[in-house]
Amino acid sequence: MGNNRVKYAYFRQGPVFMSLFKNKYRIESIRLPEYDYSTPGYYFITICTKNRENLFGEIIHGKLIKTPSAKIVGRCWFDLPNHFRQCALDEFIIVPNHIHGIIVIPDNQTITAVETGLKPVSTLADNANKRYSLSEMVRAFKTFSARRINELHNSTGQQFWQTGYYERIIRNESELFHIRGYIKNNPINWGRDRNNI
């Protein structure tokens, strides 16, 4: 295979494939290769800060005492449906170094978009019937929130989020119920969280 060697790495969440690219190993995408991520459904998302640094505050008595960065992240998250017409939001939480949320891509086409902010006006106007994928929504969220946070800290151009993100397609109502509970209880269980390093 030449320079495209593959090896296993074992992280706390389980084994992942890593491939060699330009003499560095990188984690391969965990996205399902044949799956259309603009398909209506519920998607559980986890996004960590770079190096899992605790940039969003401190958990005290099961609640996050938020930093200004955490407040920006919350505003950007809840603003997503204003920029992607087929995006709705379900449960969401911020903990010191990551967020968990559920993005819903509904069946109907009646959701409207605000033509400012995350996506340029021309893009929304020209693609009125386009279905945006989950990765486009997550990328816009990460880009926009990082830009706002870097402006706040006068650190323009610095990487804020970890590369990539974790997603899980929620397959049924029982799974949705359990994931909602996991998200809500994340601050209470922070001491045992695998992202709490």
Buried (B, 14 or more C-beta within 10 A) or exposed (E): EEEEEEEEEEEEEEEBBBBBEEEEBEEEEEEEEEEEBBEEBBBBBBBBBBEBEBBBBEBEEEEBEBBEBBBBBBEBBEBBBBBBBBBBBBBBBBBBBBBBBBBBBBEEEEEEBBBEBBBEEEEBEEEEEBBBBBBBBBEBBBBBBBBBBBEEEEEEEEEBBBEBBBBBBBEEEEBBEEBBEBBEEBBEEBEEBEBBE
